[in-house]
Amino acid sequence: MGKTINGFMLIDAPWSALNNAGMDAGERTDNAVKVKVVRKGRDVYPYVSGQAVRYWWRDTLAKKFAWNLSPIERVAKVAYTSANPIEYDDDDMFGYMRAAKEEIEGTGKKVNVTVTRISPLKNSPLLSVYPQNPTDDFGVMARQSEGDPVPYEHQFYSTIFKGIFSIDIEMAGRFYEIEKTGYKNMSPKLIEKAKERDLKYDENERFREMPVNIRRKRIKETILALPYLSGGAKLTEHLTDVSPKFLILAVIEGGNHIFMNVADENGINFDALSQVIEDYKEIILSDIYIGKREGFLDEMSKKITEFANRKWNYNGREIQVKQNSINNTVVEFAKNLDIFIV
């Protein structure tokens, strides 16, 4: 089994409308905007789509770490990236699907080429920890004194969102040539570019791999971007900081997400977290890193400190829990990734 980074995060949204579902024709005004919600029985939970989270993440990587983003091409109603993970960082880490025509060199003929890549970075939607009844906010557009004001409505809420993400360490910077959905990563032109760049080739598994320094850079920067995540709808009126205020990071063996159920309406369930570590200690490859922003759920601070003093042992190997601020946690975690990215 491969090595995977597991991440769990809480995002504070005290007066927010981060992801909207569009206009609601049944409301009092012609331009009433609803927030996205899911329902469990009678309870309503706001959420932020996984696509929106990925947009924030990609945008932050471009602005903070100067990632070379793949240009978007549009043909009729279809849009796709260049599907070139050698040149473009986000095509590597965020995956792609492209069905286009390529010219056969020297013939003038074009053939259909379909390439797909499973994203090494995977993430869930952000789901409210608490049930909510979003507030309807009524406003008007009336900057000048003349003319009738234009009414509008939108919803917002006050909650904490939880979400998970993972990074497949071995898939980052590794591009397959297999005729299988998600694994035909390379078009004929990209294969030629890989040969020109003299990328390492594995004949048995039929993949080419970027140099280890580039793979490390892309994986680490994906993690280091977390304290700087920004975005969301209604920033002009709500200005929510969407960077994580609580974070758990670890490297595990395998692809399952072991931290998925460690939060409930009472905050972090440390009994559940303890059981997860005990049950899966044989596949936890790194120490466990916990970061928290001061001022956020400070009633948990004592429990986090007590939890960080515990240790788990497996076959003579000691798993430690390391506690720090959000920024220091991601920096320390990223520094210790080199032994897993080889």
N, C-alpha and C positions, 0 to 999 in steps of 0.2 A: 504494500500500500504506500501511496505517496504521502508527502508532508504537506500539511495545510495550516495556515494561520486562521485561528478562530477569534472573532471579535464580537463583543456584546456592548451596546451603548444605550445610554439614556440621554434624551435631549429635552431640555426645559422649554416649554412653550406657554408662557404665562398669559399672553394676550394675543393670540395668533390665528392666522388663517393661511397656513403654509401651502395648501394644495386644494384648489377649488374645482368643483364639478361643473361649473358653467352656469348659464342662466336658467332660472326656474320660471317657466311660463305661467305657473299658477299663482304667483305672488301678487302683492298689491301694486307693485311698480313693474314697468316693462323691463327693467334691468336689475333684477334681484339675483345675486350670486350665492350659490350654496357651496359649503365646504364638502369635501369627500368624506363619507362615513361608511362604516359597515355595522351590521346589526347582529347581536347575539341575543335571541329572545326579544325582550322588550328594551334591552339596553342598546344605546347608540355609542359607537366609538369612532371618533375622527381618525383618519389615517393619512399618510403621505405615500404616494405611489413609489415603488422601487425605482421606476424610471426617473422620477423627480430627484431622488437621492443621488442616482448615478450622474444626472446632469450637474448637480451641485459639486459632486466629487471631481468630475472631469474638468469643470470650469475652474475649480480651485487649483488643480494640478497645473493647468495652463498658466494661471496668473501667478501662483506662488513659486512654482518650480520650472516655469518656462517650457512645459511639455510641448512637443511638436505634434499638434493635433491633426488628425487625418481630415483632409477637405471633404465636404459633402458634395456629391454629384446627384443631380435630379434628372430623371427621364420620365416625362409624363407625370404620373402620380406616384412614382417610385423614387425613393431616395436611399442612397447607400454611401458608405465611406470608400476610400481607395483600397481597402482590404490589403494593406501593406504594413504588416507589423515589424518589418525590418526598419523602415524609415520613421514610422509614426508610433509613438509610445502608447497612445490610447487604443489603436488597433490591436496591439499586443495584449494589454491588460483588460480591455473592456469587450473584446470579441467583435465579431461582425458576421454579416451575411450579405453576399453580393452575387447577383446573377446578371452578367453583362456579356458583351461580345468583345473578343480580343482578336486582333489581326495576326495571322500567321506570318511571321517575318519572311519577307522575300516573295510572298505569293499574292498579296493583295486581298486574300480571302479572310473573312471573319468567321469565327466559330463561337458558339455559346460556351461560356465558362462560368460555372457556379462554384463559389468557395464559401465555406462557413467556418467559424471558429468559436468554440465554447469559451466564454469569458473566464479567465482565471480568477477575476474578482467577481464574486457573487454577493448579493445583498438582498435582504427582505424589504418589504415596505416598512415604514415606521407606523406603529399602531399605538393608540392612546392606552396608557396603563389603566386609566379610569374611564367609566362610562360618562358621557357628557350630553347635555342638552345645549347645542350651540346657540349663542346669543344672536338675535337679529338686530343689526345696527342700521339705523335709518339715517340717511344723509341727503344733502342736496348739492348740486353743482350750481353755484351762484357767486361768481367772483366779482361781477359788476352789479350795480344797483338796478340797471334797466333790464327789462325782460323777465319772463317767468322762470323761477328756479326749476332745475331738472332733478327730480327725486331719484334716489337709488337706494338699494339695500344690499348688505352683505352680511355674512355670518363670521363669527370668530369664537374662540374657545380658550379655556385655560386648563392645560393638562401637562403631562409628561409623556413623551413618546419613548417606546422601546424598539430596538431593532438589532438584527444580527448581520454579520458579513463574514466572508471567508476569502482567502487567497490561496489558490492551488500553486504552491511554490514550484513544483516541477513543471507545470504547464507554462509558467511565465517565461517568455523568451524561447519557447520550443514550438516549432511549426511542423505539422505532419503533412504527409503526401498521400494519406490513405483514402481510398474511395469509400468514405463513410461519413454520414452527416455529422458535422462538428469537428471532423478530423481531416477533411480535405481543406487544409488551410491555405494552400499555395497554388496559384495559377501558374501556367508555364512561364510567364514573364517573371513572376516572383521567384521561381526556382532558379532561373538564370541569374537574377540579382543575388540570390543566396550563394550561388557558385562563384560569382564575381567577388563577393565579400569573403569568400573562403570560410563560410560558416561550417562548424563541425557537423558531420553527417553520420547518423546511426543507420547502417544498412539493414539491420534486423527489424527495427521498429519503424524505420523510414521517417525519421524526423531530422530537421536541421535546428541547430541551437545557437543562440546569440552568445557572445563572450560573457563570462560570468560577471564581469564588472558592470555590464549593461543590465543584466538580469537583476543583480543586487540593487542597482540604482532605481530601477522601475518599481520593484517590490517595496523597497524602503520608503521611497517618496510617496507611494500610495498610502502607507501608514502615517508618514509624517505630515500628510495633508489634513489629517483628522481635526487637529485643534483649530484649523483655519477654514473649515467648511462654512460656506455662506450661500445664501439663496433663499428661495421661498417666495410665495405670492404675498401681495399686500405689504411689501417691505416699507413703502412710503408711509403707511398708516399704522403699522404694527412693529416693524423693526425687530424681528425675533432673531436672536443669535442661535443658529442651528448647529453650532459645533457641540460635540458631546460634553456633557457635564459629569458623566460617570462612564467608565470604560473598563472592560476586561479584555486582556489579550493573552494568547498562548499559542504555541505551536503544537499540533497533535499529529499523530499518524492516522491517516484515513480522511474521509471526506465528510462525515457526519458533523453536525454542529452540537457540541455538548453543552453549551451555555444558553440554549434557547429558552429554558423555563425557569430562570433564576430570579425573575422579578414578578411581583404581584402588586395589588393596590396598597400594600403596606411598605413598599420599597423593595430592596434586595432581600431575598429569602436566603439567609446565610446557611440555614440547614439544608436547603436544596443544593446550594453551591458546594457545600461540604460533601454531600452525598455524591454529586457529580464527580468531584475530584477523587473521592475514594473509589468509586466504581470504575473510573477510566484512567486511574493513575498509570496503568501499564502502557497507555498510548499517549500520555502527555509527555512531550519531548523536552519542553522548555520549562522554566519557572513560570508562574502565573503572575501577570502584571495587572494591578488595579490602580486606576487613576480616578481622582475626584476633584472637582472644582470647589474650593471653599465658598460657602454661602449657598450651596446647593445641598438639600437634604442633610444638613449638618447633624441632625439627630442620628445619622448612620455612622458618623465619624468614629465614635468609640468602638462600635461593633467591627468596623473595618480594621482598626488598629489591633483589636483582639484577634480577629481572623488572620491578620498578617503574621501574628506570632506563632501560628500553627505550622506544622510541617508534616509532609506525607512522604513515606518511604516506600520504594518498590525495588526489590532486588539490590539493595544497598545504595540506590540512588535516591537522593533527597530532593523533593519538590518543595520549593519555597514560594511564598506569596509575597510579592514586592509591592509596597504601597507608596504612591507619590502623587504629585499634581498631574493633571492631564498632560501638559506639555512635556514634563520631565519623564512621564511614563512612556510616551510614544518614542521619545529620543532614546531612552535606555533600552527599550524593546528592540528598536531598529538597529542599535549598535550590536546587539547580540544575535542578529539574524544571519551573519556571515557563515556560521558553522552549519546552517541548514541549507544555504544556497550555494551549491558546489557544482 
